[in-house]
Amino acid sequence: MMNRSPFGGPRPARPRLYYRKEKLRGACWEYEIDGGWIAVHHPSGERRVLRHAFTFYRPREAHIRTCAGIEIVQRTAAEQWFFPDRWFSLLRFTTADDRTVGYYVNFSQPLAELRQNYYRDLDLELDLWLDVDGSMTELDRDEFEEAISSRRLPEEWAHSVDTAMASVADAIRHTLRDTGPDIEKSRDPIFGIPEFILRA
């Protein structure tokens, strides 16, 4: 059955979008985006964000760390948000009933359009894991520093990543001051994107 617009005619098909993740050492992988562009309203201004959702082929044991303690769950899916104006993307890992396991901030070049409806970013090694209770764990700092010393990662890019890391960490602390030790209390009611990443 054809999808129709409110005016009676056929609704135009949504364009297919594709994404390419590149690594500093040359590896890359590509996939089709299951989602699309969204406009998220925020006091700092409207943010244009590319959203992607996916399920894992095989569930994996994970831990949810909240102010009530640690719970063992099965991580089954994730959703991801890409930003054309920030040096990071964000992953939200979830259970089968859509509970948040935690957030993974992947520091990278801002999302860029290589050609129409085909986007890419370049992973810049440094990452940040955020538990639901707001606990932050920096990841892969050694790989980041090695990439700088070997000159695979230019100093100006490294500075942008460090600035982005500081901005995200500061946004998390400000959000937790507003909500208490539960980062889930401040997700956007329409799109589900967390407040802290919109502040960063």
Contact map, one row per residue, 1 for C-alpha under 8 A:
11100000000000000000000000000000000000000000000000000000000000000000000000000000000000000000000000000000000000000000000000000000000000000000000000000000000000000000000000000000000000000000000000000000
11110000010000000000000000000000000000000000000000000000000000000000000000000000000000000000000000000000000000000000000000000000000000000000000000000000000000000000000000000000000000000000000000000000
11111000011000000000000000000000000000000000000000000000000000000000000000000000000000000000000000000000000000000000000000000000000000000000000000000000000000000000000000000000000000000000000000000000
01111111111000000000000000000000000000000000000000000000000000000000000000000000000000000000000000000000000000000000000000000000000000000000000000000000000000000000000000000000000000000000000000000000
00111111111000000000000000000000000000000000000000000000000000000000000000000000000000000000000000000000000000000000000000000000000000000000000000000000000000000000000000000000000000000000000000000000
00011111100000000000000000000000000000000000000000000000000000000000000000000000000000000000000000000000000000000000000000000000000000000000000000000000000000000000000000000000000000000000000000000000
00011111100000000000000000000000000000000000000000000000000000000000000000000000000000000000000000000000000000000000000000000000000000000000000000000000000000000000000000000000000000000000000000000000
00011111110000000000000000000000000000000000000000000000000000000000000000000000000000000000000000000000000000000000000000000000000000000000000000000000000000000000000000000000000000000000000000000000
00011111111000000000000000000000000000000000000000000000000000000000000000000000000000000000000000000000000000000000000000000000000000000000000000000000000000000000000000000000000000000000000000000000
01111001111100000000000000000000000000000000000000000000000000000000000000000000000000000000000000000000000000000000000000000000000000000000000000000000000000000000000000000000000000000000000000000000
00111000111110000000000000000000000000000000000000000000000000000000000000000000000000000000000000000000000000000000000000000000000000000000000000000000000000000000000000000000000000000000000000000000
00000000011111000000000000000000000000000000000000000000000000000000000000000000000000000000000000000000000000000000000000000000000000000000000000000000000000000000000000000000000000000000000000000000
00000000001111100000000000000000000000000000000000000000000000000000000000000000000000000000000000000000000000000000000000000000000000000000000000000000000000000000000000000000000000000000000000000000
00000000000111110000000000000000000000000000000000000000000000000000000000000000000000000000000000000000000000000000000000000000000000000000000000000000000000000000000000000000000000000000000000000000
00000000000011111000000000000000000000000000000000000000000000000000000000000000000000000000000000000000000000000000100000000000000000000000000000000000000000000000000000000000000000000000000000000000
00000000000001111100000000000001100000000000000000000000000000000000000000000000000000000000000000000000000000000000100000000000000000000000000000000000000000000000000000000000000000000000000000000000
00000000000000111110000000000001100100000000000000000000000000000000000000000000000000000000000000000000000000000000111000000000000000000000000000000000000000000000000000000000000000000000000000000000
00000000000000011111000000000111100000000000000000000000000000000000000000000000000000000000000000000000000000000000111000000000000000000000000000000000000000000000000000000000000000000000000000000000
00000000000000001111100000000111100000000000000000000000000000000000000000000000000000000000000000000000000000000000011100000000000000000000000000000000000000000000000000000000000000000000000000000000
00000000000000000111110000011110000000000000000000000000000000000000000000000000000000000000000000000000000000000000011110000000000000000000000000000000000000000000000000000000000000000000000000000000
00000000000000000011111000011100000000000000000000000000000000000000000000000000000000000000000000000000000000000000000111100000000000000000000000000000000000000000000000000000000000000000000000000000
00000000000000000001111101111000000000000000000000000000000000000000000000000000000000000000000000000000000000000000000111100000000000000000000000000000000000000000000000000000000000000000000000000000
00000000000000000000111111110000000000000000000000000000000000000000000000000000000000000000000000000000000000000000000001110000000000000000000000000000000000000000000000000000000000000000000000000000
00000000000000000000011111100000000000000000000000000000000000000000000000000000000000000000000000000000000000000000000001110000000000000000000000000001100000000000000000000000000000000000000000000000
00000000000000000000001111100000000000000000000000000000000000000000000000000000000000000000000000000000000000000000000000000000000000000000000000000001000000000000000000000000000000000000000000000000
00000000000000000000011111110000000000000000000000000000000000000000000000000000000000000000000000000000000000000000000000000000000000000000000000000000000000000000000000000000000000000000000000000000
00000000000000000000011111111000000000000000000000000000000000000000000000000000000000000000000000000000000000000000000000000000000000000000000000000000000000000000000000000000000000000000000000000000
00000000000000000001111001111100000000000000000000000000000000000000000000000000000000000000000000000000000000000000000000000000000000000000000000000000000000000000000000000000000000000000000000000000
00000000000000000001110000111110000000000000000000000000000000000000000000000000000000000000000000000000000000000000000000000000000000000000000000000000000000000000000000000000000000000000000000000000
00000000000000000111100000011111000000000000000000000000000000000000000000000000000000000000000000000000000000000000000000000000000000000000000000000000000000000000000000000000000000000000000000000000
00000000000000000111000000001111100000000000000000000000000000000000000000000000000000000000000000000000000000000000000000000000000000000000000000000000000000000000000000000000000000000000000000000000
00000000000000011110000000000111110000000000000000000000000000000000000000000000000000000000000000000000000000000000000000000000000000000000000000000000000000000000000000000000000000000000000000000000
00000000000000011110000000000011111100000000000000111000000000000000000000000000000000000000000000000000000000000000000000000000000000000000000000000000000000000000000000000000000000000000000000000000
00000000000000000000000000000001111100000000000000111100000000000000000000000000000000000000000000000000000000000000000000000000000000000000000000000000000000000000000000000000000000000000000000000000
00000000000000000000000000000000111110000000000001111000000000000000000000000000000000000000000000000000000000000000000000000000000000000000000000000000000000000000000000000000000000000000000000000000
00000000000000001000000000000000111111000000000001110000000000000000000000000000000000000000000000000000000000000000000000000000000000000000000000000000000000000000000000000000000000000000000000000000
00000000000000000000000000000000001111100000000111100000000000000000000000000000000000000000000000000000000000000000000000000000000000000000000000000000000000000000000000000000000000000000000000000000
00000000000000000000000000000000000111110000000111100000000000000000000000000000000000000000000000000000000000000000000000000000000000000000000000000000000000000000000000000000000000000000000000000000
00000000000000000000000000000000000011111000011110000000000000000000000000000000000000000000000000000000000000000000000000000000000000000000000000000000000000000000000000000000000000000000000000000000
00000000000000000000000000000000000001111100011110000000000000000000000000000000000000000000000000000000000000000000000000000000000000000000000000000000000000000000000000000000000000000000001000000000
00000000000000000000000000000000000000111110111000000000000000000000000000000000000000000000000000000000000000000000000000000000000000000000000000000000000000000000000000000000000000000000000000000000
00000000000000000000000000000000000000011111111000000000000000000000000000000000000000000000000000000000000000000000000000000000000000000000000000000000000000000000000000000000000000000000000000000100
00000000000000000000000000000000000000001111110000000000000000000000000000000000000000000000000000000000000000000000000000000000000000000000000000000000000000000000000000000000000000000000000000000000
00000000000000000000000000000000000000000111110000000000000000000000000000000000000000000000000000000000000000000000000000000000000000000000000000000000000000000000000000000000000000000000000000000010
00000000000000000000000000000000000000001111111000000000000000000000000000000000000000000000000000000000000000000000000000000000000000000000000000000000000000000000000000000000000000000000000000000000
00000000000000000000000000000000000000111111111100000000000000000000000000000000000000000000000000000000000000000000000000000000000000000000000000000000000000000000000000000000000000000000000000000000
00000000000000000000000000000000000000111100111110000000000000000000000000000000000000000000000000000000000000000000000000000000000000000000000000000000000000000000000000000000000000000000000000000100
00000000000000000000000000000000000011110000011111000000000000000000000000000000001100000000000000000000000000000000000000000000000000000000000000000000000000000000000000000000000000000000000000000000
00000000000000000000000000000000000011110000001111100000000000000000000000000000111100000000000000000000000000000000000000000000000000000000000000000000000000000000000000000000000000000000000000000000
00000000000000000000000000000000001111000000000111110000000000000000000000000000111000000000000000000000000000000000000000000000000000000000000000000000000000000000000000000000000000000000000000000000
00000000000000000000000000000000111111000000000011111000000000000000000000000011110000000000000000000000000000000000000000000000000000000000000000000000000000000000000000000000000000000000000000000000
00000000000000000000000000000000111100000000000001111100000000000000000000000011100000000000000000000000000000000000000000000000000000000000000000000000000000000000000000000000000000000000000000000000
00000000000000000000000000000000111000000000000000111110000000000000000000001111000000000000000000000000000000000000000000000000000000000000000000000000000000000000000000000000000000000000000000000000
00000000000000000000000000000000010000000000000000011111000000000000000000001110000000000000000000000000000000000000000000000000000000000000000000000000000000000000000000000000000000000000000000000000
00000000000000000000000000000000000000000000000000001111100000000000000000011100000000000000000000000000000000000000000000000000000000000000000000000000000000000000000000000000000000000000000000000000
00000000000000000000000000000000000000000000000000000111111000000000000000011100000000000000000000000000000000000000000000000000000000000000000000000000000000000000000000000000000000000000000000000000
00000000000000000000000000000000000000000000000000000011111000000000000000000000000000000000000000000000000000000000000000000000000000000000000000000000000000000000000000000000000000000000000000000000
00000000000000000000000000000000000000000000000000000001111100000000000000010000000000000000000000000000000000000000000000000000000000000000000000000000000000000000000000000000000000000000000000000000
00000000000000000000000000000000000000000000000000000001111110000000000001110000000000000000000000000000000000000000000000000000000000000000000000000000000000000000000000000000000000000000000000000000
00000000000000000000000000000000000000000000000000000000011111000000000001110000000000000000000000000000000000000000000000000000000000000000000000000000000000000000000000000000000000000000000000000000
00000000000000000000000000000000000000000000000000000000001111100000000111100000000000000000000000000000000000000000000000000000000000000000000000000000000000000000000000000000000000000000000000000000
00000000000000000000000000000000000000000000000000000000000111110000000111100000000000000000000000001000000000000000000000000000000000000000000000000000000000000000000000000000000000000000000000000000
00000000000000000000000000000000000000000000000000000000000011111000011110000000000000000000000000001000000000000000000000000000000000000000000000000000000000000000000000000000000000000000000000000000
00000000000000000000000000000000000000000000000000000000000001111100011110000000000000000000000000011100000000000000000000000000001100000000000000000000000000000000000000000000000000000000000000000000
00000000000000000000000000000000000000000000000000000000000000111111111000000000000000000000000000001000000000000000000000000000001110000000000000000000000000000000000000000000000000000000000000000000
00000000000000000000000000000000000000000000000000000000000000011111110000000000000000000000000000000000000000000000000000000000001110000000000000000000000000000000000000000000000011000000000000000000
00000000000000000000000000000000000000000000000000000000000000001111100000000000000000000000000000000000000000000000000000000000000010000000000000000000000000000000000000000000000011000000000000000000
00000000000000000000000000000000000000000000000000000000000000001111110000000000000000000000000000000000000000000000000000000000000000000000000000000000000000000000000000000000000000000000000000000000
00000000000000000000000000000000000000000000000000000000000000001111111000000000000000000000000000000000000000000000000000000000000000000000000000000000000000000000000000000000000000000000000000000000
00000000000000000000000000000000000000000000000000000000000000111101111100000000000000000000000000000000000000000000000000000000000000000000000000000000000000000000000000000000000000000000000000000000
00000000000000000000000000000000000000000000000000000000000000111000111110000000000000000000000000000000000000000000000000000000000000000000000000000000000000000000000000000000000000000000000000000000
00000000000000000000000000000000000000000000000000000000000011110000011111000000000000000000000000000000000000000000000000000000000000000000000000000000000000000000000000000000000000000000000000000000
00000000000000000000000000000000000000000000000000000000000011110000001111100000000000000000001000000000000000000000000000000000000000000000000000000000000000000000000000000000000000000000000000000000
00000000000000000000000000000000000000000000000000000000001111000000000111110000000000000000001100000000000000000000000000000000000000000000000000000000000000000000000000000000000000000000000000000000
00000000000000000000000000000000000000000000000000000000001111000000000011111000000000000000111100001000000000000000000000000000000000000000000000000000000000000000000000000000000000000000000000000000
00000000000000000000000000000000000000000000000000000011011100000000000001111100000000000000111100000000000000000000000000000000000000000000000000000000000000000000000000000000000000000000000000000000
00000000000000000000000000000000000000000000000000001111000000000000000000111110000000000000111100000000000000000000000000000000000000000000000000000000000000000000000000000000000000000000000000000000
00000000000000000000000000000000000000000000000000001111000000000000000000011111000000000011110000000000000000000000000000000000000000000000000000000000000000000000000000000000000000000000000000000000
00000000000000000000000000000000000000000000000000111100000000000000000000001111100000000011100000000000000000000000000000000000000000000000000000000000000000000000000000000000000000000000000000000000
00000000000000000000000000000000000000000000000000111000000000000000000000000111110000001111000000000000000000000000000000000000000000000000000000000000000000000000000000000000000000000000000000000000
00000000000000000000000000000000000000000000000011110000000000000000000000000011111000001110000000000000000000000000000000000000000000000000000000000000000000000000000000000000000000000000000000000000
00000000000000000000000000000000000000000000000011100000000000000000000000000001111100011100000000000000000001100000000000000000000000000000000000000000000000000000000000000000000000000000000000000000
00000000000000000000000000000000000000000000000111000000000000000000000000000000111111111000000000000000000001100000000000000000000000000000000000000000000000000000000000000000000000000000000000000000
00000000000000000000000000000000000000000000000110000000000000000000000000000000011111000000000000000000000001110000000000000000000000000000000000000000000000000000000000000000000000000000000000000000
00000000000000000000000000000000000000000000000000000000000000000000000000000000001111100000000000000000000001100000000000000000000000000000000000000000000000000000000000000000000000000000000000000000
00000000000000000000000000000000000000000000000000000000000000000000000000000000001111111000000000000000000011100000000000000000000000000000000000000000000000000001000000000000000000000000000000000000
00000000000000000000000000000000000000000000000000000000000000000000000000000000001011111000000000000000001111000000000000000000000000000000000000000000000000011001000000000000000000000000000000000000
00000000000000000000000000000000000000000000000000000000000000000000000000000000011001111100000000000000111111000000000000000000000000000000000000000000000000000001000000000000000000000000000000000000
00000000000000000000000000000000000000000000000000000000000000000000000000000001111001111110000000000000111100000000000000000000000000000000000000000000000000000000000000000000000000000000000000000000
00000000000000000000000000000000000000000000000000000000000000000000000000000001110000011111000000000011110000000000000000000000000000000000000000000000000000000000000000000000000000000000000000001000
00000000000000000000000000000000000000000000000000000000000000000000000000000111100000001111100000000011110000000000000000000000000000000000000000000000000000000000000000000000000000000000000000000000
00000000000000000000000000000000000000000000000000000000000000000000000000000111000000000111110000011111000000000000000000000000000000000000000000000000000000000000000000000000000000000000000000000000
00000000000000000000000000000000000000000000000000000000000000000000000000111110000000000011111000011111000000000000000000000000000000000000000000000000000000000000000000000000000000000000000000000000
00000000000000000000000000000000000000000000000000000000000000000000000000111100000000000001111111111100000000000000000000000000000000000000000000000000000000000000000000000000000000000000000000000000
00000000000000000000000000000000000000000000000000000000000000000000000011111000000000000000111111111000000000000000000000000000000000000000000000000000000000000000000000000000000000000000000000000000
00000000000000000000000000000000000000000000000000000000000000000000000001111000000000000000011111100000000000000000000000000000000000000000000000000000000000000000000000000000000000000000000000000000
00000000000000000000000000000000000000000000000000000000000000000000000000000000000000000000011111100000000000000000000000000000000000000000000000000000000000000000000000000000000000000000000000000000
00000000000000000000000000000000000000000000000000000000000000000000000000000000000000000000011111110000000000000000000000000000000000000000000000000000000000000000000000000000000000000000000000000000
00000000000000000000000000000000000000000000000000000000000000000000000000000000000000000000011111111000000000000000000000000000000000000000000000000000000000000000000000000000000000000000000000000000
00000000000000000000000000000000000000000000000000000000000000010000000000000000000000000001111001111110000000000000000000000000000100000000000000000000000000000000000000000000000000010000000000000000
00000000000000000000000000000000000000000000000000000000000001111000000000100000000000000001111000111110000000000000000000000000001100000000000000000000000000000000000000000000000000000000000000000000
00000000000000000000000000000000000000000000000000000000000000010000000000000000000000000001110000011111000000000000000000000000111100000000000000000000000000000000000000000000000000000000000000000000
00000000000000000000000000000000000000000000000000000000000000000000000000000000000000000111100000011111100000000000000000000000111100000000000000000000000000000000000000000000000000000000000000000000
00000000000000000000000000000000000000000000000000000000000000000000000000000000000000000111100000000111110000000000000000000011110000000000000000000000000000000000000000000000000000000000000000000000
00000000000000000000000000000000000000000000000000000000000000000000000000000000000000011110000000000011111000000000000000000011110000000000000000000000000000000000000000000000000000000000000000000000
00000000000000000000000000000000000000000000000000000000000000000000000000000000000000011110000000000001111100000000000000101111000000000000000000000000000000000000000000000000000000000000000000000000
00000000000000000000000000000000000000000000000000000000000000000000000000000000000000111000000000000000111110000000000000111110000000000000000000000000000000001001100000000000000000000000000000000000
00000000000000000000000000000000000000000000000000000000000000000000000000000000000000111000000000000000011111000000000011111000000000000000000000000000000000001000000000000000000000000000000000000000
00000000000000000000000000000000000000000000000000000000000000000000000000000000000001110000000000000000001111100000000011110000000000000000000000000000000000000000000000000000000000000000000000000000
00000000000000000000000000000000000000000000000000000000000000000000000000000000011111110000000000000000000111110000000010000000000000000000000000000000000000000000000000000000000000000000000000000000
00000000000000000000000000000000000000000000000000000000000000000000000000000000011111000000000000000000000011111000001110000000000000000000000000000000000000000000000000000000000000000000000000000000
00000000000000000000000000000000000000000000000000000000000000000000000000000000000100000000000000000000000001111100001110000000000000000000000000000000000000000000000000000000000000000000000000000000
00000000000000000000000000000000000000000000000000000000000000000000000000000000000000000000000000000000000000111111111100000000000000000000000000000000000000000000000000000000000000000000000000000000
00000000000000000000000000000000000000000000000000000000000000000000000000000000000000000000000000000000000000011111011100000000000000000000000000000000000000000000000000000000000000000000000000000000
00000000000000000000000000000000000000000000000000000000000000000000000000000000000000000000000000000000000000001111111000000000000000000000000000000000000000000000000000000000000000000000000000000000
00000000000000000000000000000000000000000000000000000000000000000000000000000000000000000000000000000000000000001111110000000000000000000000000000000000000000000000000000000000000000000000000000000000
00000000000000111100000000000000000000000000000000000000000000000000000000000000000000000000000000000000000000001011111000000000000000000000000000000000000000000000000000000000000000000000000000000000
00000000000000001111000000000000000000000000000000000000000000000000000000000000000000000000000000000000000000001111111100000000000000000000000000000000000000000000000000000000000000000000000000000000
00000000000000001111000000000000000000000000000000000000000000000000000000000000000000000000000000000000000000111110111110000000000000000000000000000000000000000000000000000000000000000000000000000000
00000000000000000011110000000000000000000000000000000000000000000000000000000000000000000000000000000000000000111100011111000000000000000000000000000000000000000000000000000000000000000000000000000000
00000000000000000001110000000000000000000000000000000000000000000000000000000000000000000000000000000000000111110000001111100000000000000000000000000000000000000000000000000000000000000000000000000000
00000000000000000000111100000000000000000000000000000000000000000000000000000000000000000000000000000000000110000000000111110000000000000000000000000000000000000000000000000000000000000000000000000000
00000000000000000000111100000000000000000000000000000000000000000000000000000000000000000000000000000000011110000000000011111000000000000000000000000000000000000000000000000000000000000000000000000000
00000000000000000000001100000000000000000000000000000000000000000000000000000000000000000000000000000000001110000000000001111100000000000000000100000000100001001000000000000000000000000000000000000000
00000000000000000000000000000000000000000000000000000000000000000000000000000000000000000000000000000000011100000000000000111110000000000001101100000000000000000000000000000000000000000000000000000000
00000000000000000000000000000000000000000000000000000000000000000000000000000000000000000000000000000000011000000000000000011111000000000111101100000000000000001000000000000000000000000000000000000000
00000000000000000000000000000000000000000000000000000000000000000000000000000000000000000000000000000001111000000000000000001111100000000111100000000000000000000000000000000000000000000000000000000000
00000000000000000000000000000000000000000000000000000000000000000000000000000000000000000000000000000001110000000000000000000111110000011110000000000000000000000000000000000000000000000000000000000000
00000000000000000000000000000000000000000000000000000000000000000000000000000000000000000000000000000111100000000000000000000011111000011110000000000000000000000000000000000000000000000000000000000000
00000000000000000000000000000000000000000000000000000000000000000000000000000000000000000000000000000111100000000000000000000001111101111000000000000000000000000000000000000000000000000000000000000000
00000000000000000000000000000000000000000000000000000000000000011100000000000000000000000000000000001110000000000000000000000000111111110000000000000000000000000000000000000000000000000000000000000000
00000000000000000000000000000000000000000000000000000000000000011100000000000000000000000000000000011110000000000000000000000000011111100000000000000000000000000000000000000000000011110000000000000000
00000000000000000000000000000000000000000000000000000000000000001110000000000000000000000000000000000000000000000000000000000000001111100000000000000000000000000000000000000000000011100000000000000000
00000000000000000000000000000000000000000000000000000000000000000000000000000000000000000000000000000000000000000000000000000000011111110000000000000000000000000000000000010001000011100000000000000000
00000000000000000000000000000000000000000000000000000000000000000000000000000000000000000000000000000000000000000000000000000000011111111000000000000000000000000000000000000000000000000000000000000000
00000000000000000000000000000000000000000000000000000000000000000000000000000000000000000000000000000000000000000000000000000001111001111100000000000000000000000000000010000000000000000000000000000000
00000000000000000000000000000000000000000000000000000000000000000000000000000000000000000000000000000000000000000000000000000001110000111110000000000000000000000000000000000000000000000000000000000000
00000000000000000000000000000000000000000000000000000000000000000000000000000000000000000000000000000000000000000000000000000111100000011111100000000000000000000000000000000000000000000000000000000000
00000000000000000000000000000000000000000000000000000000000000000000000000000000000000000000000000000000000000000000000000000111100000001111100000000000000000000000000000000000000000000000000000000000
00000000000000000000000000000000000000000000000000000000000000000000000000000000000000000000000000000000000000000000000000001110000000000111111100000000000000000000000000000000000000000000000000000000
00000000000000000000000000000000000000000000000000000000000000000000000000000000000000000000000000000000000000000000000000001110000000000111111110000000000000000000000000000000000000000000000000000000
00000000000000000000000000000000000000000000000000000000000000000000000000000000000000000000000000000000000000000000000000000000000000000001111111000000000000000000000000000000000000000000000000000000
00000000000000000000000000000000000000000000000000000000000000000000000000000000000000000000000000000000000000000000000000001100000000000001111111100000000000000000000000000000000000000000000000000000
00000000000000000000000000000000000000000000000000000000000000000000000000000000000000000000000000000000000000000000000000011100000000000001111111110000000000000000000000000000000000000000000000000000
00000000000000000000000000000000000000000000000000000000000000000000000000000000000000000000000000000000000000000000000000000000000000000000111111111000000000000000000000000000000000000000000000000000
00000000000000000000000000000000000000000000000000000000000000000000000000000000000000000000000000000000000000000000000000000000000000000000011111111100000000000000000000000000000000000000000000000000
00000000000000000000000000000000000000000000000000000000000000000000000000000000000000000000000000000000000000000000000000000000000000000000001111111111100000000000000000000000000000000000000000000000
00000000000000000000000000000000000000000000000000000000000000000000000000000000000000000000000000000000000000000000000000000000000000000000000111111111111001000000000000000000000000000000000000000000
00000000000000000000000000000000000000000000000000000000000000000000000000000000000000000000000000000000000000000000000000000000000000000000000011111111000000000000000000000000000000000000000000000000
00000000000000000000000000000000000000000000000000000000000000000000000000000000000000000000000000000000000000000000000000000000000000000000000001111111100000000000000000000000000000000000000000000000
00000000000000000000000000000000000000000000000000000000000000000000000000000000000000000000000000000000000000000000000000000000000000000000000000111111110000000000000000000000000000000000000000000000
00000000000000000000000110000000000000000000000000000000000000000000000000000000000000000000000000000000000000000000000000000000000000000000000000111111110000000000000000000000000000000000000000000000
00000000000000000000000100000000000000000000000000000000000000000000000000000000000000000000000000000000000000000000000000010000000000000000000000110111111011000000000000000000000000000000000000000000
00000000000000000000000000000000000000000000000000000000000000000000000000000000000000000000000000000000000000000000000000000000000000000000000000010011111111000000000000000000000000000000000000000000
00000000000000000000000000000000000000000000000000000000000000000000000000000000000000000000000000000000000000000000000000000000000000000000000000010000111111100000000000000000000000000000000000000000
00000000000000000000000000000000000000000000000000000000000000000000000000000000000000000000000000000000000000000000000000000000000000000000000000000000011111110000000000000000000000000000000000000000
00000000000000000000000000000000000000000000000000000000000000000000000000000000000000000000000000000000000000000000000000000000000000000000000000000000111111111000000000000000000000000000000000000000
00000000000000000000000000000000000000000000000000000000000000000000000000000000000000000000000000000000000000000000000000010000000000000000000000010000111111111100000000000000000000000000000000000000
00000000000000000000000000000000000000000000000000000000000000000000000000000000000000000000000000000000000000000000000000000000000000000000000000000000001111111110000000000000000000000000000000000000
00000000000000000000000000000000000000000000000000000000000000000000000000000000000000100000000000000000000000000000000000000000000000000000000000000000000111111111000000000000000000000000000000000000
00000000000000000000000000000000000000000000000000000000000000000000000000000000000000100000000000000000001100000000000000010100000000000000000000000000000011111111100000000000000000000000000000000000
00000000000000000000000000000000000000000000000000000000000000000000000000000000000000000000000000000000000000000000000000000000000000000000000000000000000001111111110000000000000000000000000000000000
00000000000000000000000000000000000000000000000000000000000000000000000000000000000000000000000000000000000000000000000000000000000000000000000000000000000000111111111000000000000000000000000000000000
00000000000000000000000000000000000000000000000000000000000000000000000000000000000001110000000000000000001000000000000000000000000000000000000000000000000000011111111100000000000000000000000000000001
00000000000000000000000000000000000000000000000000000000000000000000000000000000000000000000000000000000001000000000000000000000000000000000000000000000000000001111111110000000000000000000000000000000
00000000000000000000000000000000000000000000000000000000000000000000000000000000000000000000000000000000000000000000000000000000000000000000000000000000000000000111111111000000000000000000000000000000
00000000000000000000000000000000000000000000000000000000000000000000000000000000000000000000000000000000000000000000000000000000000000000000000000000000000000000011111111100000000000000000000000000001
00000000000000000000000000000000000000000000000000000000000000000000000000000000000000000000000000000000000000000000000000000000000000000000000000000000000000000001111111110000000000000000000000011011
00000000000000000000000000000000000000000000000000000000000000000000000000000000000000000000000000000000000000000000000000000000000000010000000000000000000000000000111111111000000000000000000000000000
00000000000000000000000000000000000000000000000000000000000000000000000000000000000000000000000000000000000000000000000000000000000000000000000000000000000000000000011111111100000000000000000000000001
00000000000000000000000000000000000000000000000000000000000000000000000000000000000000000000000000000000000000000000000000000000000000000000000000000000000000000000001111111110000000000000000000011011
00000000000000000000000000000000000000000000000000000000000000000000000000000000000000000000000000000000000000000000000000000000000001000000000000000000000000000000000111111111000000000000000000011000
00000000000000000000000000000000000000000000000000000000000000000000000000000000000000000000000000000000000000000000000000000000000000000000000000000000000000000000000011111111100000000000000000000000
00000000000000000000000000000000000000000000000000000000000000000000000000000000000000000000000000000000000000000000000000000000000000000000000000000000000000000000000001111111110000000000000000010000
00000000000000000000000000000000000000000000000000000000000000000000000000000000000000000000000000000000000000000000000000000000000000000000000000000000000000000000000000111111111000100100000000110000
00000000000000000000000000000000000000000000000000000000000000000000000000000000000000000000000000000000000000000000000000000000000001000000000000000000000000000000000000011111111111100000000000000000
00000000000000000000000000000000000000000000000000000000000000000000000000000000000000000000000000000000000000000000000000000000000000000000000000000000000000000000000000001111111100000000000000000000
00000000000000000000000000000000000000000000000000000000000000000000000000000000000000000000000000000000000000000000000000000000000000000000000000000000000000000000000000000111111100000000000000000000
00000000000000000000000000000000000000000000000000000000000000000000000000000000000000000000000000000000000000000000000000000000000000000000000000000000000000000000000000000011111111101100000000000000
00000000000000000000000000000000000000000000000000000000000000000000000000000000000000000000000000000000000000000000000000000000000000000000000000000000000000000000000000000001111111100000000000000000
00000000000000000000000000000000000000000000000000000000000000000110000000000000000000000000000000000000000000000000000000000000000111000000000000000000000000000000000000000001001111100000000000000000
00000000000000000000000000000000000000000000000000000000000000000110000000000000000000000000000000000000000000000000000000000000000111000000000000000000000000000000000000000001001111111000000000000000
00000000000000000000000000000000000000000000000000000000000000000000000000000000000000000000000000000000000000000000000000000000000111000000000000000000000000000000000000000011001111111110000001000000
00000000000000000000000000000000000000000000000000000000000000000000000000000000000000000000000000010000000000000000000000000000000100000000000000000000000000000000000000000000000001111110000001000000
00000000000000000000000000000000000000000000000000000000000000000000000000000000000000000000000000000000000000000000000000000000000000000000000000000000000000000000000000000000001001111110000000000000
00000000000000000000000000000000000000000000000000000000000000000000000000000000000000000000000000000000000000000000000000000000000000000000000000000000000000000000000000000010001000111111000001110000
00000000000000000000000000000000000000000000000000000000000000000000000000000000000000000000000000000000000000000000000000000000000000000000000000000000000000000000000000000000000000111111100111100000
00000000000000000000000000000000000000000000000000000000000000000000000000000000000000000000000000000000000000000000000000000000000000000000000000000000000000000000000000000000000000000111111111100000
00000000000000000000000000000000000000000000000000000000000000000000000000000000000000000000000000000000000000000000000000000000000000000000000000000000000000000000000000000000000000000011111100000000
00000000000000000000000000000000000000000000000000000000000000000000000000000000000000000000000000000000000000000000000000000000000000000000000000000000000000000000000000000000000000000001111100000000
00000000000000000000000000000000000000010000000000000000000000000000000000000000000000000000000000000000000000000000000000000000000000000000000000000000000000000000000000000000000000000001111110000000
00000000000000000000000000000000000000000000000000000000000000000000000000000000000000000000000000000000000000000000000000000000000000000000000000000000000000000000000000000000000000000011111111000000
00000000000000000000000000000000000000000000000000000000000000000000000000000000000000000000000000000000000000000000000000000000000000000000000000000000000000000000000000000000000000000011001111101100
00000000000000000000000000000000000000000000000000000000000000000000000000000000000000000000000000000000000000000000000000000000000000000000000000000000000000000000000000000000000000110111000111111100
00000000000000000000000000000000000000000000000000000000000000000000000000000000000000000000000000000000000000000000000000000000000000000000000000000000000000000000000000000010000000000111000011111110
00000000000000000000000000000000000000000000000000000000000000000000000000000000000000000000000000000000000000000000000000000000000000000000000000000000000000000000000100110110000000000100000001111111
00000000000000000000000000000000000000000000000000000000000000000000000000000000000000000100000000000000000000000000000000000000000000000000000000000000000000000000000100110000000000000000000011111111
00000000000000000000000000000000000000000100001000000000000000000000000000000000000000000000000000000000000000000000000000000000000000000000000000000000000000000000000000000000000000000000000011111111
00000000000000000000000000000000000000000001000000000000000000000000000000000000000000000000000000000000000000000000000000000000000000000000000000000000000000000000000100100000000000000000000000111111
00000000000000000000000000000000000000000000000000000000000000000000000000000000000000000000000000000000000000000000000000000000000000000000000000000000000000000001001101100000000000000000000000011111
